[in-house]
Amino acid sequence: MVGVLLPNFSFGQVEETWVEEDSFFSTFAFAVRKFVKEEILPIWQKMWDWFKVNIWSRVENWIRPEIEKRKDILKEGFEGEKEEMKEELKTEVPKTGKSLWEKFKELIK
C-alpha cells in the first residue's frame, strides 16, 4: 500500500515545484520586459535622435548631390532592364508553355 502511494506523492511535489519555477520565470520575464521598455528603449531612442540630428544630417548633405546625379542614370538603367525583361518574357513564356503542354499530353497517353 505504501509503495503505491509514494510514487504519486513524489509526482505531486514535482508539479508543485514546477509551478513555483514557472511563476518565477514569468515574473522575471515580465520584469525584464518592463525594464527594457521603460529604461533601455528611451535611452536608445535618445541616442538615435542625437545621431540623426548631429551626424546623419551632415552625411546626408554630403552625399545628396551625388544621389541626385546618379538618379537619372539609374532610371535609364531600370527602363532598359524593364524592356529586356519584357522581351525575355515574350520569348521564354511560349517555350515553357509548349513544353508543359507537351508534357501534359505525354502524361495523359
N, C-alpha and C positions, 0 to 999 in steps of 0.2 A: 504494500500500500504506500509506504514512504517512497519507494522507488518510482512510483507512478506520479506522485505529487511534486517531487523535487525538480524534475525537468521542466514542468510547467511553471513552477515558481521562478526558476532561473530565466526563462524566456520573458516573464513579466518584468523582471528587473532590467533586462536588456532594453526592452521597449521604453521603459521609463527614462533611462539614461539617454536613450536616443532622442526622446522628445526634448529633454533638457538641452542637449547639444544642438538640436535643430533650432530651438528658440534662441540660443546663444548666437548661432551663426546668422539667423535672420536679424537679430538685434544689431549685431556687428555690421552686417551688410547695410542696414538702414543708416547706422551712424556714419559709415564711410561715405555712402551716397549723399547724405546731408552735408558732410564736411566738404566734399568735392563741389557740391552745388553752391554752397554758401561762402566758402573760403577760397578755393582754388580757382574756380571759373572766373570770378570777378578780377582776380589778380591777372590771369591770362588775358582777359578782355582789355584791361588797362594797358598791358604790355603791347597787345596788338594795335590798340588805338594810337599809342605813342609811336610805334613803328610806322603805322600808316601815315601819320601826320609828319613825322620828322625824317624818316628815311625813304619811304615809298614815294612820297611826292617828289623828292629830288631825283630818284631813279626814273620815275615816270617822265619828268621834264627832260631828262637826258635822252631817253630812248624814243619819246613821242615823235620827233621829226623823222627818225629812221623808219618807224612804223608807217607813217604817212607816205613816205617814199615807196615803200615796198607794197603797199596796199593795192595799187593799180597792177603791179606785176603779178601779184597773187590772184587777183580777179581774172586776169587774162589767162593765167595758167589753169585755173579752175574751169574756165569756159572751154579751153582746149581739151582738157581731160574729160569734161562732160560730153563733148561731141564725140570723142574717141570711144567712150563707153557706150553711147547710143549706137554708133556704128557696129561696135563689137556685139552688142545685144542683138542687133538686126541680123548679123551673120551667124552667131552662135546658137541662138534660141531655135531656129528652124532645124538645125542639125540635131540638137538634143531631142526636139520633139519627134523628128522622124525616127531616130534610133529608139526612143521609148515606145513609140507606136509599133515599130517592128518587133521589139522585144515582147510587147503585149500580145501581138499576133502569134509569136512563137509559143508563148505560154498557153494560149488557147488551143493550138493544134495539138 
